[in-house]
């Protein structure tokens, strides 16, 4: 069973990027497995910043390669996580 916050994250990613994030592994590669391009990843970064309050430095973006990476950043700005 997936954590409620992770389910919410997947739903937001799916909505924002028009991908079926729910059916893929957390280790899914954003580019290779989900077919995201650099603009899609930028949208994901904006989503993370907006929803979590985390401000991502430009050089840190290269480390967001999987759904798990993106979720770790998203959840790092959530109270109680």
Secondary structure, 3 states (H helix, E strand, C coil): CCCHHHHHHHHHHHHHHCCCHHHCCCCCECCCCCCCCHHHHHHHHHHHHHHHCCCCCHHHHHHCCEHHHHHHHHHHCCCCC
